[in-house]
Amino acid sequence: PRPPQQEKSAAQIGEEYRAALFAQCAQGKHSPKTTYGPCGIVTAIICFPIGLICL
């Protein structure tokens, strides 16, 4: 019989997720796609020329 597993805290679950995500990225299994939402586009227009940095 296996011993009962302890429940993981939210921080432990998050850390495991982050580590798994970084491992996939290191193996080249990631999607290098960036999208800009409407808020980012409006912010870029309003804050021009600082808006170029926001993009």
Summary of the structure (lengths in Angstrom):
residues: 55
radius of gyration: 19.7
end to end distance: 55.4
largest distance: 65.0
contacts: 82
relative contact order: 0.09
helix: 55%
strand: 0%
